[in-house]
C-alpha cells in the first residue's frame, strides 16, 4: 500500500520528531494556555503560530541550503534548530 514511499530511517525519524513536537505542544497548550504576544515578528502570535512559522522557515532553510551549497545538511539542521529556538522564545 505504501510501496511508493521511500521509508528510510531518516524519513521515519523526521516524521516521528514532527509528531512528537505536535504532541508536546498540544499537551503544553492544555496545561498552560497561552495568549497572543508580539515579539520581533511584525504580528501578534501564539506558540502554535510561532511553531508553524518556524517549521515552514526551516524547510526553506533546508531547500536554500541544498540549492546554494555543497556543505552537509547537518549544518542546515543546526541553523534550523537555532532559528526555531530563537523564534519560539523571542518571536
C-alpha positions in Angstrom: 0.0 0.0 0.0 2.8 2.4 0.9 5.4 1.0 -1.5 5.6 4.3 -3.4 7.1 5.9 -0.4 10.8 5.6 0.4 10.5 4.8 4.1 14.1 5.0 5.3 15.2 5.6 8.9 15.9 9.3 8.4 12.4 9.8 7.0 10.8 7.8 9.8 12.8 9.9 12.4 11.7 13.1 10.7 8.0 12.3 10.9 8.3 10.9 14.4 10.0 14.1 15.6 7.3 16.3 14.0 4.6 14.1 15.6 6.4 14.4 19.0 6.7 18.2 18.7 3.0 18.5 17.9 2.0 16.2 20.8 4.2 18.1 23.3 2.9 21.4 22.1 -0.7 20.2 22.4 -0.2 18.9 26.0 1.7 22.2 26.8 -1.3 24.2 25.5 -3.8 22.2 27.5 -1.7 22.5 30.7 -0.7 26.2 30.2 -2.9 28.1 27.7 -1.2 31.0 26.0 -2.3 34.3 24.8 -1.1 36.2 21.7 2.0 38.3 22.2 4.2 40.5 20.0 7.9 39.8 19.7 10.3 40.6 16.9 7.8 39.3 14.4 5.6 42.0 12.9 2.4 40.3 14.0 0.9 39.0 17.3 1.4 35.3 17.5 0.7 32.3 19.8 3.1 29.4 20.5 1.4 27.4 17.7 1.8 30.2 15.2 5.5 30.5 16.0 6.0 26.8 15.7 4.3 26.7 12.3 6.3 29.7 11.1 9.5 28.1 12.5 8.8 24.7 10.8 8.0 26.4 7.5 11.1 28.6 7.5 13.2 25.6 8.5 12.0 23.9 5.3 13.0 26.9 3.3 16.4 27.0 5.0 17.0 23.4 4.0 15.8 24.0 0.4 18.1 27.0 0.1 21.0 25.0 1.6 20.5 22.2 -0.9 20.3 24.7 -3.8 23.2 27.0 -2.9 25.8 24.9 -1.2 27.5 21.5 -1.2 28.0 21.5 2.6 26.5 18.9 4.8 22.8 19.2 5.6 23.7 18.7 9.3 24.8 22.4 9.3 21.4 23.4 7.9 19.8 21.3 10.6 21.8 23.1 13.3 20.9 26.5 11.7 17.2 25.5 11.6 17.2 24.3 15.3 18.8 27.5 16.4 16.3 29.6 14.3 13.4 27.6 15.7 14.6 28.1 19.3 15.0 31.9 18.8 11.7 32.2 17.1 9.8 30.3 19.8 11.5 32.3 22.6 11.6 35.8 21.2 9.4 35.7 18.1 
